[in-house]
Amino acid sequence: MDAAAQKRLKSYFDALGDILAPDGRHDGRRENFALYAWGLFSMAERKSMEPIATSGCEPRLADAAHQRVQHFVTDSGWSDSRIRIHASRYAIDAMTEHGEVRSWIIDDTGFLKQGEHSVGVQRQYTGTAGKITNCQVGVSLTVATAQDHVLVDMDLYLPDCWASDRRKRREAKIPDDVVFRTKPEIALDLIRRAVDADLPRGWLLADEAYGNSSEFREGVRQLGLDFAVAINSTTNVWVVDAFGRRRGAAASAAELASRELWRGNFRKITWREGTNDPLCARFAFVPVVPVHDDGHEPSRRERLWLVCEWRYGELGPAHFYFVTFKRIPYKAIVLIIKERWRTERVYQDAKGELGLDHFEGRRYRGWQHHVSVVIACYAFLVAERGRAFPPSTVRSPQDHALSLAA
């Protein structure tokens, strides 16, 4: 790290220190934050509290050092939300020097565990392992531009077996106001916090676990965001005309895709260059209204694009999306949908480089604090990456297509 970067890091840590101890108290928060952050930045194989605290420490002082860091992470009452907002703005300010925010991406990831005492752990499905296994699950929000992406918020999914168990709540010190929420409900809370923080907005992207929920989609629209979310093939819709009037009986997304295939309405669209070949598939776009019982007249529901994707090598269309209805080029819609890959890169970076999944404490506050320091470290790295590797100032056709979608 050169002298200029070291100066920026000191200024960044000083600002975070003012948030950690706003009243000027000297209880070691600044020092322990810096120590913990340096531990996450390090090349250490394991980035949990004890190895971070005792790295380079004399053996006789190791226990005291561990206790200080453990208190900072698991018990100290500093604000997670303020740290995360400051870090997010820091990274996004640097990212948007090279291009506007294009997407907000909701996803979830697993934290694999051996025991049963870590807060929120149970046997549940996680894409991290690709199966049902013993783990915690965190729901996250990523903000992305055309050039980069940053993790801005994350919350722990607390299964009902934890939320309703007094003994478990007491042992994990779960606050009284933390109740059971579904993953889509957690996601809406993350989006709401980002909106309240006035982060630059983009299209909201999510997979089927969120896109299938009409409540989630409605909540996103009420918060003022457009969305492009995956849905199941069995989702029922009505086709509508240019005036929003229904045409024919309700049908599943898969049934409509078969009709469009028969009519020859699929077109090849390439969204970016892959490692070896261009990434492309065939798509059909149908204006629809979702079928669900929400107490509203179908004629008053918002029109959406049903996007049907038929990937090469597959027998037929098998991937479906609801996208806010806008008069924009079809290629721009596909480019928006395909931005969701960025959240996987975020998880790879945060886990592989910063130990996001290395926390070994059992308490709710400790998990949140660990995630907050990871987010703060990630934000600094993203800002530095943008300075070290600025994108070309020449705009590509893809840039133009996405600007039309904004």
TORKOL-4160 file (C-alpha; in steps of 0.2 Angstrom, whole numbers, padded with zeros to 4 digits, m for minus):
406
<pt num="1" X="0000" Y="0000" Z="0000"/>
<pt num="2" X="0008" Y="0017" Z="m0005"/>
<pt num="3" X="0008" Y="0032" Z="0005"/>
<pt num="4" X="m0007" Y="0040" Z="m0003"/>
<pt num="5" X="m0017" Y="0024" Z="0001"/>
<pt num="6" X="m0011" Y="0024" Z="0019"/>
<pt num="7" X="m0017" Y="0042" Z="0021"/>
<pt num="8" X="m0034" Y="0038" Z="0014"/>
<pt num="9" X="m0035" Y="0022" Z="0025"/>
<pt num="10" X="m0031" Y="0033" Z="0041"/>
<pt num="11" X="m0044" Y="0046" Z="0036"/>
<pt num="12" X="m0057" Y="0032" Z="0033"/>
<pt num="13" X="m0053" Y="0023" Z="0050"/>
<pt num="14" X="m0054" Y="0040" Z="0059"/>
<pt num="15" X="m0071" Y="0044" Z="0052"/>
<pt num="16" X="m0077" Y="0026" Z="0057"/>
<pt num="17" X="m0069" Y="0029" Z="0074"/>
<pt num="18" X="m0080" Y="0045" Z="0076"/>
<pt num="19" X="m0095" Y="0034" Z="0073"/>
<pt num="20" X="m0089" Y="0020" Z="0085"/>
<pt num="21" X="m0086" Y="0033" Z="0099"/>
<pt num="22" X="m0097" Y="0048" Z="0095"/>
<pt num="23" X="m0096" Y="0055" Z="0113"/>
<pt num="24" X="m0077" Y="0054" Z="0113"/>
<pt num="25" X="m0076" Y="0040" Z="0126"/>
<pt num="26" X="m0060" Y="0030" Z="0125"/>
<pt num="27" X="m0065" Y="0012" Z="0129"/>
<pt num="28" X="m0054" Y="0005" Z="0116"/>
<pt num="29" X="m0067" Y="0004" Z="0102"/>
<pt num="30" X="m0056" Y="0013" Z="0089"/>
<pt num="31" X="m0041" Y="0003" Z="0093"/>
<pt num="32" X="m0050" Y="m0014" Z="0093"/>
<pt num="33" X="m0059" Y="m0009" Z="0077"/>
<pt num="34" X="m0042" Y="m0006" Z="0068"/>
<pt num="35" X="m0035" Y="m0022" Z="0075"/>
<pt num="36" X="m0050" Y="m0032" Z="0069"/>
<pt num="37" X="m0050" Y="m0024" Z="0052"/>
<pt num="38" X="m0032" Y="m0027" Z="0050"/>
<pt num="39" X="m0035" Y="m0045" Z="0054"/>
<pt num="40" X="m0048" Y="m0046" Z="0041"/>
<pt num="41" X="m0036" Y="m0037" Z="0028"/>
<pt num="42" X="m0022" Y="m0050" Z="0032"/>
<pt num="43" X="m0017" Y="m0065" Z="0023"/>
<pt num="44" X="m0021" Y="m0076" Z="0039"/>
<pt num="45" X="m0030" Y="m0093" Z="0035"/>
<pt num="46" X="m0043" Y="m0090" Z="0049"/>
<pt num="47" X="m0050" Y="m0073" Z="0052"/>
<pt num="48" X="m0060" Y="m0076" Z="0068"/>
<pt num="49" X="m0058" Y="m0066" Z="0085"/>
<pt num="50" X="m0045" Y="m0076" Z="0094"/>
<pt num="51" X="m0032" Y="m0078" Z="0080"/>
<pt num="52" X="m0034" Y="m0059" Z="0075"/>
<pt num="53" X="m0032" Y="m0054" Z="0093"/>
<pt num="54" X="m0017" Y="m0065" Z="0097"/>
<pt num="55" X="m0007" Y="m0063" Z="0080"/>
<pt num="56" X="0010" Y="m0056" Z="0085"/>
<pt num="57" X="0005" Y="m0054" Z="0103"/>
<pt num="58" X="0016" Y="m0061" Z="0117"/>
<pt num="59" X="0009" Y="m0077" Z="0124"/>
<pt num="60" X="0007" Y="m0069" Z="0142"/>
<pt num="61" X="m0004" Y="m0056" Z="0135"/>
<pt num="62" X="m0014" Y="m0067" Z="0123"/>
<pt num="63" X="m0029" Y="m0070" Z="0134"/>
<pt num="64" X="m0031" Y="m0052" Z="0138"/>
<pt num="65" X="m0030" Y="m0047" Z="0120"/>
<pt num="66" X="m0043" Y="m0060" Z="0115"/>
<pt num="67" X="m0055" Y="m0054" Z="0129"/>
<pt num="68" X="m0053" Y="m0036" Z="0123"/>
<pt num="69" X="m0057" Y="m0040" Z="0105"/>
<pt num="70" X="m0071" Y="m0052" Z="0110"/>
<pt num="71" X="m0079" Y="m0038" Z="0120"/>
<pt num="72" X="m0078" Y="m0026" Z="0105"/>
<pt num="73" X="m0086" Y="m0038" Z="0093"/>
<pt num="74" X="m0099" Y="m0047" Z="0104"/>
<pt num="75" X="m0104" Y="m0035" Z="0118"/>
<pt num="76" X="m0099" Y="m0017" Z="0113"/>
<pt num="77" X="m0115" Y="m0006" Z="0109"/>
<pt num="78" X="m0109" Y="0003" Z="0094"/>
<pt num="79" X="m0121" Y="0006" Z="0079"/>
<pt num="80" X="m0120" Y="m0007" Z="0065"/>
<pt num="81" X="m0132" Y="0004" Z="0053"/>
<pt num="82" X="m0121" Y="0020" Z="0055"/>
<pt num="83" X="m0105" Y="0010" Z="0051"/>
<pt num="84" X="m0113" Y="0002" Z="0036"/>
<pt num="85" X="m0121" Y="0018" Z="0029"/>
<pt num="86" X="m0104" Y="0027" Z="0030"/>
<pt num="87" X="m0095" Y="0013" Z="0022"/>
<pt num="88" X="m0108" Y="0011" Z="0008"/>
<pt num="89" X="m0107" Y="0030" Z="0004"/>
<pt num="90" X="m0088" Y="0029" Z="0004"/>
<pt num="91" X="m0087" Y="0015" Z="m0009"/>
<pt num="92" X="m0102" Y="0021" Z="m0019"/>
<pt num="93" X="m0095" Y="0039" Z="m0021"/>
<pt num="94" X="m0079" Y="0031" Z="m0028"/>
<pt num="95" X="m0088" Y="0019" Z="m0039"/>
<pt num="96" X="m0100" Y="0033" Z="m0047"/>
<pt num="97" X="m0085" Y="0043" Z="m0052"/>
<pt num="98" X="m0084" Y="0031" Z="m0067"/>
<pt num="99" X="m0103" Y="0027" Z="m0070"/>
<pt num="100" X="m0120" Y="0028" Z="m0062"/>
<pt num="101" X="m0127" Y="0015" Z="m0050"/>
<pt num="102" X="m0137" Y="0002" Z="m0061"/>
<pt num="103" X="m0143" Y="m0011" Z="m0049"/>
<pt num="104" X="m0147" Y="m0016" Z="m0031"/>
<pt num="105" X="m0146" Y="m0035" Z="m0030"/>
<pt num="106" X="m0154" Y="m0045" Z="m0016"/>
<pt num="107" X="m0147" Y="m0063" Z="m0012"/>
<pt num="108" X="m0143" Y="m0074" Z="0002"/>
<pt num="109" X="m0128" Y="m0085" Z="0007"/>
<pt num="110" X="m0124" Y="m0099" Z="0019"/>
<pt num="111" X="m0112" Y="m0099" Z="0033"/>
<pt num="112" X="m0108" Y="m0117" Z="0036"/>
<pt num="113" X="m0107" Y="m0123" Z="0055"/>
<pt num="114" X="m0103" Y="m0139" Z="0064"/>
<pt num="115" X="m0113" Y="m0136" Z="0080"/>
<pt num="116" X="m0130" Y="m0130" Z="0085"/>
<pt num="117" X="m0126" Y="m0115" Z="0096"/>
<pt num="118" X="m0122" Y="m0101" Z="0084"/>
<pt num="119" X="m0136" Y="m0089" Z="0083"/>
<pt num="120" X="m0149" Y="m0094" Z="0069"/>
<pt num="121" X="m0140" Y="m0110" Z="0064"/>
<pt num="122" X="m0151" Y="m0125" Z="0059"/>
<pt num="123" X="m0152" Y="m0138" Z="0045"/>
<pt num="124" X="m0158" Y="m0128" Z="0030"/>
<pt num="125" X="m0155" Y="m0126" Z="0011"/>
<pt num="126" X="m0141" Y="m0115" Z="0006"/>
<pt num="127" X="m0134" Y="m0112" Z="m0012"/>
<pt num="128" X="m0117" Y="m0111" Z="m0004"/>
<pt num="129" X="m0117" Y="m0130" Z="m0001"/>
<pt num="130" X="m0130" Y="m0134" Z="m0014"/>
<pt num="131" X="m0140" Y="m0144" Z="m0002"/>
<pt num="132" X="m0149" Y="m0144" Z="0015"/>
<pt num="133" X="m0135" Y="m0143" Z="0028"/>
<pt num="134" X="m0131" Y="m0136" Z="0046"/>
<pt num="135" X="m0129" Y="m0117" Z="0043"/>
<pt num="136" X="m0133" Y="m0099" Z="0046"/>
<pt num="137" X="m0141" Y="m0089" Z="0032"/>
<pt num="138" X="m0138" Y="m0071" Z="0028"/>
<pt num="139" X="m0148" Y="m0060" Z="0017"/>
<pt num="140" X="m0138" Y="m0047" Z="0008"/>
<pt num="141" X="m0140" Y="m0031" Z="m0003"/>
<pt num="142" X="m0127" Y="m0027" Z="m0016"/>
<pt num="143" X="m0126" Y="m0011" Z="m0026"/>
<pt num="144" X="m0117" Y="m0011" Z="m0043"/>
<pt num="145" X="m0112" Y="0000" Z="m0057"/>
<pt num="146" X="m0106" Y="m0006" Z="m0074"/>
<pt num="147" X="m0088" Y="m0007" Z="m0067"/>
<pt num="148" X="m0090" Y="m0013" Z="m0049"/>
<pt num="149" X="m0100" Y="m0019" Z="m0035"/>
<pt num="150" X="m0100" Y="m0017" Z="m0016"/>
<pt num="151" X="m0109" Y="m0026" Z="m0002"/>
<pt num="152" X="m0119" Y="m0013" Z="0008"/>
<pt num="153" X="m0130" Y="m0022" Z="0020"/>
<pt num="154" X="m0134" Y="m0039" Z="0027"/>
<pt num="155" X="m0145" Y="m0047" Z="0040"/>
<pt num="156" X="m0146" Y="m0064" Z="0048"/>
<pt num="157" X="m0161" Y="m0075" Z="0044"/>
<pt num="158" X="m0168" Y="m0081" Z="0061"/>
<pt num="159" X="m0178" Y="m0097" Z="0059"/>
<pt num="160" X="m0194" Y="m0098" Z="0069"/>
<pt num="161" X="m0185" Y="m0112" Z="0080"/>
<pt num="162" X="m0174" Y="m0098" Z="0086"/>
<pt num="163" X="m0186" Y="m0083" Z="0086"/>
<pt num="164" X="m0199" Y="m0092" Z="0097"/>
<pt num="165" X="m0187" Y="m0101" Z="0109"/>
<pt num="166" X="m0184" Y="m0091" Z="0125"/>
<pt num="167" X="m0169" Y="m0101" Z="0130"/>
<pt num="168" X="m0160" Y="m0099" Z="0113"/>
<pt num="169" X="m0164" Y="m0080" Z="0113"/>
<pt num="170" X="m0157" Y="m0078" Z="0130"/>
<pt num="171" X="m0141" Y="m0087" Z="0127"/>
<pt num="172" X="m0138" Y="m0078" Z="0110"/>
<pt num="173" X="m0144" Y="m0061" Z="0117"/>
<pt num="174" X="m0156" Y="m0058" Z="0103"/>
<pt num="175" X="m0164" Y="m0041" Z="0106"/>
<pt num="176" X="m0183" Y="m0041" Z="0110"/>
<pt num="177" X="m0187" Y="m0032" Z="0094"/>
<pt num="178" X="m0179" Y="m0045" Z="0083"/>
<pt num="179" X="m0194" Y="m0057" Z="0078"/>
<pt num="180" X="m0196" Y="m0070" Z="0065"/>
<pt num="181" X="m0196" Y="m0063" Z="0047"/>
<pt num="182" X="m0196" Y="m0072" Z="0030"/>
<pt num="183" X="m0181" Y="m0069" Z="0019"/>
<pt num="184" X="m0192" Y="m0058" Z="0007"/>
<pt num="185" X="m0197" Y="m0048" Z="0023"/>
<pt num="186" X="m0178" Y="m0046" Z="0028"/>
<pt num="187" X="m0174" Y="m0041" Z="0010"/>
<pt num="188" X="m0187" Y="m0027" Z="0010"/>
<pt num="189" X="m0180" Y="m0021" Z="0027"/>
<pt num="190" X="m0163" Y="m0020" Z="0019"/>
<pt num="191" X="m0170" Y="m0011" Z="0004"/>
<pt num="192" X="m0180" Y="0001" Z="0015"/>
<pt num="193" X="m0164" Y="0005" Z="0025"/>
<pt num="194" X="m0154" Y="0009" Z="0009"/>
<pt num="195" X="m0169" Y="0020" Z="0003"/>
<pt num="196" X="m0169" Y="0029" Z="0019"/>
<pt num="197" X="m0150" Y="0032" Z="0018"/>
<pt num="198" X="m0153" Y="0040" Z="0001"/>
<pt num="199" X="m0141" Y="0028" Z="m0008"/>
<pt num="200" X="m0141" Y="0030" Z="m0027"/>
<pt num="201" X="m0155" Y="0019" Z="m0034"/>
<pt num="202" X="m0154" Y="0006" Z="m0047"/>
<pt num="203" X="m0165" Y="m0009" Z="m0053"/>
<pt num="204" X="m0169" Y="m0021" Z="m0040"/>
<pt num="205" X="m0163" Y="m0039" Z="m0045"/>
<pt num="206" X="m0167" Y="m0055" Z="m0035"/>
<pt num="207" X="m0169" Y="m0074" Z="m0038"/>
<pt num="208" X="m0185" Y="m0084" Z="m0037"/>
<pt num="209" X="m0185" Y="m0085" Z="m0018"/>
<pt num="210" X="m0189" Y="m0067" Z="m0018"/>
<pt num="211" X="m0197" Y="m0064" Z="m0036"/>
<pt num="212" X="m0211" Y="m0077" Z="m0032"/>
<pt num="213" X="m0217" Y="m0066" Z="m0018"/>
<pt num="214" X="m0231" Y="m0054" Z="m0024"/>
<pt num="215" X="m0229" Y="m0045" Z="m0007"/>
<pt num="216" X="m0210" Y="m0043" Z="m0010"/>
<pt num="217" X="m0213" Y="m0036" Z="m0028"/>
<pt num="218" X="m0226" Y="m0024" Z="m0021"/>
<pt num="219" X="m0215" Y="m0018" Z="m0007"/>
<pt num="220" X="m0201" Y="m0014" Z="m0020"/>
<pt num="221" X="m0213" Y="m0004" Z="m0030"/>
<pt num="222" X="m0219" Y="0005" Z="m0015"/>
<pt num="223" X="m0201" Y="0010" Z="m0011"/>
<pt num="224" X="m0200" Y="0018" Z="m0028"/>
<pt num="225" X="m0189" Y="0005" Z="m0037"/>
<pt num="226" X="m0191" Y="m0005" Z="m0053"/>
<pt num="227" X="m0187" Y="m0023" Z="m0052"/>
<pt num="228" X="m0181" Y="m0038" Z="m0063"/>
<pt num="229" X="m0184" Y="m0054" Z="m0053"/>
<pt num="230" X="m0184" Y="m0072" Z="m0057"/>
<pt num="231" X="m0200" Y="m0082" Z="m0055"/>
<pt num="232" X="m0205" Y="m0100" Z="m0056"/>
<pt num="233" X="m0211" Y="m0108" Z="m0072"/>
<pt num="234" X="m0228" Y="m0112" Z="m0064"/>
<pt num="235" X="m0232" Y="m0094" Z="m0060"/>
<pt num="236" X="m0249" Y="m0090" Z="m0068"/>
<pt num="237" X="m0252" Y="m0074" Z="m0078"/>
<pt num="238" X="m0264" Y="m0065" Z="m0089"/>
<pt num="239" X="m0258" Y="m0059" Z="m0106"/>
<pt num="240" X="m0263" Y="m0041" Z="m0108"/>
<pt num="241" X="m0264" Y="m0029" Z="m0123"/>
<pt num="242" X="m0257" Y="m0012" Z="m0126"/>
<pt num="243" X="m0271" Y="m0005" Z="m0115"/>
<pt num="244" X="m0269" Y="m0017" Z="m0101"/>
<pt num="245" X="m0284" Y="m0027" Z="m0105"/>
<pt num="246" X="m0283" Y="m0046" Z="m0102"/>
<pt num="247" X="m0283" Y="m0057" Z="m0117"/>
<pt num="248" X="m0288" Y="m0075" Z="m0115"/>
<pt num="249" X="m0288" Y="m0086" Z="m0099"/>
<pt num="250" X="m0274" Y="m0087" Z="m0086"/>
<pt num="251" X="m0259" Y="m0098" Z="m0090"/>
<pt num="252" X="m0242" Y="m0102" Z="m0082"/>
<pt num="253" X="m0226" Y="m0094" Z="m0088"/>
<pt num="254" X="m0221" Y="m0111" Z="m0095"/>
<pt num="255" X="m0237" Y="m0112" Z="m0105"/>
<pt num="256" X="m0235" Y="m0095" Z="m0112"/>
<pt num="257" X="m0217" Y="m0098" Z="m0117"/>
<pt num="258" X="m0222" Y="m0113" Z="m0127"/>
<pt num="259" X="m0235" Y="m0102" Z="m0136"/>
<pt num="260" X="m0222" Y="m0089" Z="m0140"/>
<pt num="261" X="m0210" Y="m0103" Z="m0146"/>
<pt num="262" X="m0223" Y="m0110" Z="m0158"/>
<pt num="263" X="m0226" Y="m0092" Z="m0164"/>
<pt num="264" X="m0207" Y="m0089" Z="m0167"/>
<pt num="265" X="m0206" Y="m0075" Z="m0156"/>
<pt num="266" X="m0189" Y="m0079" Z="m0148"/>
<pt num="267" X="m0174" Y="m0069" Z="m0153"/>
<pt num="268" X="m0156" Y="m0071" Z="m0149"/>
<pt num="269" X="m0148" Y="m0058" Z="m0138"/>
<pt num="270" X="m0130" Y="m0057" Z="m0132"/>
<pt num="271" X="m0127" Y="m0048" Z="m0116"/>
<pt num="272" X="m0108" Y="m0049" Z="m0114"/>
<pt num="273" X="m0092" Y="m0058" Z="m0119"/>
<pt num="274" X="m0088" Y="m0073" Z="m0109"/>
<pt num="275" X="m0071" Y="m0081" Z="m0106"/>
<pt num="276" X="m0071" Y="m0091" Z="m0122"/>
<pt num="277" X="m0088" Y="m0086" Z="m0131"/>
<pt num="278" X="m0101" Y="m0073" Z="m0131"/>
<pt num="279" X="m0114" Y="m0076" Z="m0118"/>
<pt num="280" X="m0131" Y="m0077" Z="m0127"/>
<pt num="281" X="m0148" Y="m0085" Z="m0126"/>
<pt num="282" X="m0165" Y="m0084" Z="m0135"/>
<pt num="283" X="m0178" Y="m0073" Z="m0126"/>
<pt num="284" X="m0197" Y="m0069" Z="m0128"/>
<pt num="285" X="m0206" Y="m0054" Z="m0120"/>
<pt num="286" X="m0224" Y="m0054" Z="m0116"/>
<pt num="287" X="m0234" Y="m0040" Z="m0107"/>
<pt num="288" X="m0244" Y="m0048" Z="m0093"/>
<pt num="289" X="m0253" Y="m0046" Z="m0076"/>
<pt num="290" X="m0249" Y="m0058" Z="m0062"/>
<pt num="291" X="m0263" Y="m0070" Z="m0056"/>
<pt num="292" X="m0263" Y="m0069" Z="m0037"/>
<pt num="293" X="m0276" Y="m0065" Z="m0023"/>
<pt num="294" X="m0270" Y="m0048" Z="m0016"/>
<pt num="295" X="m0287" Y="m0041" Z="m0014"/>
<pt num="296" X="m0285" Y="m0030" Z="m0029"/>
<pt num="297" X="m0295" Y="m0030" Z="m0046"/>
<pt num="298" X="m0283" Y="m0038" Z="m0059"/>
<pt num="299" X="m0287" Y="m0023" Z="m0070"/>
<pt num="300" X="m0279" Y="m0011" Z="m0057"/>
<pt num="301" X="m0263" Y="m0022" Z="m0056"/>
<pt num="302" X="m0247" Y="m0015" Z="m0063"/>
<pt num="303" X="m0242" Y="m0022" Z="m0080"/>
<pt num="304" X="m0226" Y="m0032" Z="m0081"/>
<pt num="305" X="m0215" Y="m0040" Z="m0094"/>
<pt num="306" X="m0214" Y="m0058" Z="m0093"/>
<pt num="307" X="m0197" Y="m0063" Z="m0100"/>
<pt num="308" X="m0194" Y="m0081" Z="m0106"/>
<pt num="309" X="m0177" Y="m0087" Z="m0108"/>
<pt num="310" X="m0172" Y="m0102" Z="m0118"/>
<pt num="311" X="m0153" Y="m0106" Z="m0116"/>
<pt num="312" X="m0143" Y="m0115" Z="m0129"/>
<pt num="313" X="m0142" Y="m0134" Z="m0125"/>
<pt num="314" X="m0159" Y="m0134" Z="m0116"/>
<pt num="315" X="m0174" Y="m0142" Z="m0124"/>
<pt num="316" X="m0185" Y="m0127" Z="m0122"/>
<pt num="317" X="m0188" Y="m0111" Z="m0111"/>
<pt num="318" X="m0184" Y="m0114" Z="m0093"/>
<pt num="319" X="m0180" Y="m0098" Z="m0085"/>
<pt num="320" X="m0193" Y="m0084" Z="m0082"/>
<pt num="321" X="m0193" Y="m0066" Z="m0075"/>
<pt num="322" X="m0205" Y="m0052" Z="m0070"/>
<pt num="323" X="m0198" Y="m0035" Z="m0075"/>
<pt num="324" X="m0206" Y="m0018" Z="m0073"/>
<pt num="325" X="m0215" Y="m0013" Z="m0089"/>
<pt num="326" X="m0205" Y="0000" Z="m0097"/>
<pt num="327" X="m0203" Y="0005" Z="m0116"/>
<pt num="328" X="m0185" Y="0001" Z="m0117"/>
<pt num="329" X="m0175" Y="m0010" Z="m0129"/>
<pt num="330" X="m0177" Y="m0029" Z="m0126"/>
<pt num="331" X="m0158" Y="m0030" Z="m0125"/>
<pt num="332" X="m0157" Y="m0017" Z="m0111"/>
<pt num="333" X="m0170" Y="m0028" Z="m0101"/>
<pt num="334" X="m0158" Y="m0043" Z="m0104"/>
<pt num="335" X="m0143" Y="m0034" Z="m0098"/>
<pt num="336" X="m0152" Y="m0028" Z="m0082"/>
<pt num="337" X="m0158" Y="m0046" Z="m0078"/>
<pt num="338" X="m0140" Y="m0053" Z="m0081"/>
<pt num="339" X="m0132" Y="m0041" Z="m0069"/>
<pt num="340" X="m0136" Y="m0053" Z="m0054"/>
<pt num="341" X="m0120" Y="m0063" Z="m0056"/>
<pt num="342" X="m0112" Y="m0049" Z="m0047"/>
<pt num="343" X="m0118" Y="m0054" Z="m0030"/>
<pt num="344" X="m0109" Y="m0071" Z="m0032"/>
<pt num="345" X="m0093" Y="m0061" Z="m0035"/>
<pt num="346" X="m0096" Y="m0051" Z="m0019"/>
<pt num="347" X="m0098" Y="m0067" Z="m0009"/>
<pt num="348" X="m0082" Y="m0074" Z="m0016"/>
<pt num="349" X="m0073" Y="m0058" Z="m0012"/>
<pt num="350" X="m0080" Y="m0056" Z="0006"/>
<pt num="351" X="m0078" Y="m0074" Z="0011"/>
<pt num="352" X="m0062" Y="m0078" Z="0002"/>
<pt num="353" X="m0053" Y="m0062" Z="0006"/>
<pt num="354" X="m0061" Y="m0054" Z="0021"/>
<pt num="355" X="m0067" Y="m0069" Z="0031"/>
<pt num="356" X="m0085" Y="m0065" Z="0030"/>
<pt num="357" X="m0090" Y="m0083" Z="0035"/>
<pt num="358" X="m0076" Y="m0085" Z="0048"/>
<pt num="359" X="m0085" Y="m0078" Z="0063"/>
<pt num="360" X="m0086" Y="m0091" Z="0077"/>
<pt num="361" X="m0096" Y="m0082" Z="0090"/>
<pt num="362" X="m0113" Y="m0087" Z="0096"/>
<pt num="363" X="m0122" Y="m0071" Z="0099"/>
<pt num="364" X="m0133" Y="m0060" Z="0088"/>
<pt num="365" X="m0124" Y="m0044" Z="0091"/>
<pt num="366" X="m0107" Y="m0052" Z="0087"/>
<pt num="367" X="m0113" Y="m0059" Z="0071"/>
<pt num="368" X="m0119" Y="m0041" Z="0066"/>
<pt num="369" X="m0103" Y="m0033" Z="0071"/>
<pt num="370" X="m0092" Y="m0045" Z="0062"/>
<pt num="371" X="m0102" Y="m0042" Z="0046"/>
<pt num="372" X="m0101" Y="m0023" Z="0049"/>
<pt num="373" X="m0082" Y="m0023" Z="0050"/>
<pt num="374" X="m0082" Y="m0034" Z="0034"/>
<pt num="375" X="m0093" Y="m0022" Z="0025"/>
<pt num="376" X="m0082" Y="m0007" Z="0030"/>
<pt num="377" X="m0066" Y="m0016" Z="0024"/>
<pt num="378" X="m0074" Y="m0021" Z="0008"/>
<pt num="379" X="m0080" Y="m0003" Z="0005"/>
<pt num="380" X="m0062" Y="0003" Z="0006"/>
<pt num="381" X="m0055" Y="m0010" Z="m0005"/>
<pt num="382" X="m0068" Y="m0007" Z="m0018"/>
<pt num="383" X="m0064" Y="0012" Z="m0018"/>
<pt num="384" X="m0046" Y="0008" Z="m0019"/>
<pt num="385" X="m0049" Y="m0004" Z="m0034"/>
<pt num="386" X="m0058" Y="0010" Z="m0043"/>
<pt num="387" X="m0043" Y="0021" Z="m0041"/>
<pt num="388" X="m0030" Y="0008" Z="m0046"/>
<pt num="389" X="m0040" Y="0002" Z="m0061"/>
<pt num="390" X="m0051" Y="0015" Z="m0068"/>
<pt num="391" X="m0062" Y="0010" Z="m0083"/>
<pt num="392" X="m0060" Y="0015" Z="m0100"/>
<pt num="393" X="m0068" Y="0032" Z="m0104"/>
<pt num="394" X="m0074" Y="0025" Z="m0121"/>
<pt num="395" X="m0093" Y="0019" Z="m0120"/>
<pt num="396" X="m0097" Y="0002" Z="m0127"/>
<pt num="397" X="m0114" Y="m0002" Z="m0135"/>
<pt num="398" X="m0118" Y="m0011" Z="m0119"/>
<pt num="399" X="m0116" Y="0005" Z="m0109"/>
<pt num="400" X="m0128" Y="0014" Z="m0121"/>
<pt num="401" X="m0141" Y="0001" Z="m0120"/>
<pt num="402" X="m0141" Y="0001" Z="m0101"/>
<pt num="403" X="m0142" Y="0020" Z="m0100"/>
<pt num="404" X="m0158" Y="0019" Z="m0110"/>
<pt num="405" X="m0165" Y="0007" Z="m0096"/>
<pt num="406" X="m0160" Y="0019" Z="m0082"/>
